[in-house]
Every structure is written in C-alpha cells, then in structure tokens.
Amino acid sequence: SRLQAAPVPPSRERDSAKLSIRSRGPLAAMSFAKQLVVDCRGHLLGRLSSIIAKELLNGQQVVLVRAEDVNMSGSLYRAKLKYANFKRKKTNSNPRHGPFHQRAPSKILWRTIRGMVPHKTARGAAALDRLKCYEGIPHPFDRKKRMVIPAALKVLRIRPERKFCKLGDLSSLFGWKHSALIERLEGQRKVKSEAFHKKKTSQVRAKKEAFKKVKVSAEDQKVLEAAGFA
C-alpha cells in the first residue's frame, strides 16, 4: 500500500520512552470513567488533592465524598495553629474582598485542589467545574461504586506512630456546626448499606449453590462440549 509509517527520529524515541516511564505513577492505573466517585476516608489531604487536580485537568469528572474524614499529617494542635495563621490573612483595606477562609471540610478540600489548578485560565476553570465535594455520602452516590487512591492513603504513606488529625475535627474547631448532623445521617446510611450488602451476598451465595445443584442432560452436555463451554 502507499501508506507507510514515517521513521521515528532517535530523539523522539527517547522522549516517548521518558513519557512512558513518567506515566507509570499513581495515575497510570486510574482509567478514564464517565464519573469517578472517590471515598476520601483515610486519604492524606495534600496527596489526594494533587492526584485529583491532575485527573481534573485531564478531563475526568470527579466526585469526592466523606470530606470530613480526610486525614492530615501532624497533630490537631499543629493544624489548628496553621489554620489560625491562615485566618489572619485578609485584605487590609476591606476584608470582604478576600481571601475567604472556608470552614466546611468539603470547601477546605475544594480550595486545596483549587491551589493545584490554574483556576484563572479557561482550562483551569473548566477543570474545577468537573469537581464536586461533599460531607458524608449524599443520595445518588451512596448507590455508586466508590474508589480509593492507594498512593494517597495514610496507612501506606506515613509511619503508624506518626501523629495525624482529621479535617472534620479542624473544621469543628473553627466554626463548622454540622458534624453531629453528618454523623447522624451517616449512621442511617450505614444501616441501609449493611442491609443491602447482606441481601446481595445471600443472593450471590444462593446463585452459586443453584449452579452446583443443576444437572445437564447428556444431549445438552454434548452441545456444550461442542461449543467449548464444558
């Protein structure tokens, strides 16, 4: 045929090899989906934010649930001092011009990710539009498959004796008033989720037992063997 592949220059080959090596990071295994629901419980704030920021810029829609259970390395006292220092930063002439100090865990997580995205450009603004953050697990997402990001999990990233704190505890210290409400709603959700899980496992077990008990006639067995299913 007339169409032939053009020879690749050696420099291009080296660049492509470097690119393939770089792509084997924590994001390489994450496949593109229509919508990715991530359970933030047990993830480290900074590591989770950086991975999610990259996914958003790649065009992925991401929903983060249970933002109040995000972990931060360091003690709660240390995190409190850092946030108190951040609260002091304001526009001197008119504080209403910003910066704005969010109190809700979902908003703090959203702002952390915003700092890792070029949000003042059209590309960055479009990326942030693909992000949704929630405390707890609200209705549509409690019935969807939730993912974790191993590269950002606290148990895999920091030593067990190191101090850490939860974002929800920090938010409560600075004026977030809905921790009790989220705890009550999560308790109700977990009861429903446990009942659903028991029902599902019993159905799967019953299906396996039915498959074991079923008997196939000799004629049907020959047909199955001919088709390669026996």
Secondary structure, 3 states (H helix, E strand, C coil): CCCCCCCCCHHHHHHHHHHHHHCCCCCCCCCCCCCEEEECCCEEHHHHHHHHHHHHHCCCCEEEECHHHCEEECCHHHHHHHHHHHHCCCCCCCHHHCCCCCCCHHHHHHHHHHCCCCCCCHHHHHHHHCEEECCCCCHHHHHCCCECCHHHEHHHHCCCCCCEEEHHHHHHHCCCCCHHHHHHHHHHHHHHHHHHHHHHHHHHHHHHHHHHHCCCCHHHHHHHHHHCCC
